[in-house]
Amino acid sequence: MLEENTPDLMTLEDEDGVEHTFEVIDAVDYNGERYLAVVPYAESEEAAEAALEEDAELIIMRVGEENGEEYLDIVEDDEELYNVGDIFAQRLEEMYDIDDNLPRS
């Protein structure tokens, strides 16, 4: 039997009430916090290929909890973002066999 490879999707609403769908590509715990690496979701194969040809937009989000409810927050602290981003970069290079000679921003 073949396994279905369904993406882990989440839809978030921005400040203007516009919904955006993201695919969670990895998750990691760091310094007692949970982080998600997400990319904008491309519904069609053509849109996914077009996104790969452009610079992929990786967004790192921190999972928080308040009153027993989970929420997502964008990481704005530069040092935290750099440290967690480096962890994700290493993990994604291994998972997707990415050329590690590419420049990082």
C-alpha positions as CSV (number, residue, x, y, z in Angstrom):
1,M,0.0,0.0,0.0
2,L,1.3,3.5,-0.9
3,E,1.5,6.1,1.8
4,E,-0.1,9.4,1.1
5,N,2.2,12.4,1.4
6,T,-0.2,15.1,2.5
7,P,1.3,18.4,3.5
8,D,0.8,19.8,7.0
9,L,-1.2,22.9,6.3
10,M,-2.3,25.8,8.5
11,T,-4.3,28.9,7.6
12,L,-3.5,32.1,9.5
13,E,-5.3,35.5,9.3
14,D,-3.3,38.7,9.1
15,E,-4.1,42.0,10.7
16,D,-6.2,43.0,7.7
17,G,-8.4,39.8,8.0
18,V,-6.8,38.2,4.9
19,E,-6.2,34.5,5.2
20,H,-2.9,32.9,4.2
21,T,-2.2,29.2,3.9
22,F,1.2,27.8,4.9
23,E,2.9,24.4,4.8
24,V,4.8,23.4,7.9
25,I,8.0,21.8,6.7
26,D,9.8,21.3,10.0
27,A,9.5,21.9,13.7
28,V,12.2,22.1,16.4
29,D,12.5,22.7,20.2
30,Y,15.2,25.3,21.2
31,N,15.8,26.9,24.6
32,G,12.5,25.6,25.9
33,E,10.5,27.0,23.0
34,R,8.8,25.3,20.1
35,Y,9.5,26.7,16.6
36,L,7.9,26.0,13.2
37,A,9.5,26.5,9.8
38,V,6.7,27.3,7.3
39,V,6.5,28.3,3.6
40,P,3.6,29.8,1.7
41,Y,1.5,26.9,0.4
42,A,1.3,26.4,-3.4
43,E,-1.8,24.4,-4.3
44,S,-0.8,23.4,-7.8
45,E,2.4,21.6,-9.0
46,E,3.0,24.5,-11.4
47,A,2.8,27.1,-8.6
48,A,5.2,25.0,-6.5
49,E,7.7,24.8,-9.3
50,A,7.5,28.5,-9.9
51,A,8.1,29.1,-6.2
52,L,11.2,26.9,-6.3
53,E,12.6,28.9,-9.1
54,E,12.3,32.1,-7.1
55,D,13.9,32.5,-3.6
56,A,11.9,30.4,-1.3
57,E,10.4,32.3,1.6
58,L,11.0,30.4,4.8
59,I,9.1,31.9,7.8
60,I,10.1,30.9,11.3
61,M,7.3,31.1,13.9
62,R,7.4,30.5,17.7
63,V,4.6,28.5,19.3
64,G,3.4,30.1,22.5
65,E,0.7,29.3,25.0
66,E,-1.7,31.6,26.9
67,N,-4.6,30.4,29.0
68,G,-4.2,26.9,27.7
69,E,-4.5,28.1,24.1
70,E,-1.6,27.8,21.6
71,Y,-0.8,30.7,19.3
72,L,1.9,31.5,16.7
73,D,4.2,34.5,16.8
74,I,6.8,35.7,14.3
75,V,10.3,35.7,15.7
76,E,11.5,39.3,15.6
77,D,14.6,39.1,17.8
78,D,17.6,39.0,15.5
79,E,19.8,36.7,17.6
80,E,16.9,34.3,18.3
81,L,16.0,34.3,14.6
82,Y,19.6,33.7,13.6
83,N,20.1,30.8,16.0
84,V,16.8,29.0,15.2
85,G,17.2,29.8,11.5
86,D,20.7,28.1,11.6
87,I,19.2,25.0,13.2
88,F,16.5,24.8,10.5
89,A,19.0,25.4,7.7
90,Q,21.1,22.5,8.9
91,R,18.1,20.2,9.3
92,L,16.7,21.1,5.9
93,E,20.0,20.7,4.2
94,E,20.0,17.1,5.5
95,M,16.3,16.4,4.8
96,Y,16.3,17.8,1.3
97,D,20.0,17.2,0.3
98,I,20.5,21.0,-0.3
99,D,23.9,22.2,-1.5
100,D,25.5,23.7,1.7
101,N,27.8,25.9,-0.4
102,L,24.9,28.3,-1.2
103,P,25.2,31.7,0.6
104,R,23.0,32.3,3.6
105,S,21.5,35.7,4.3
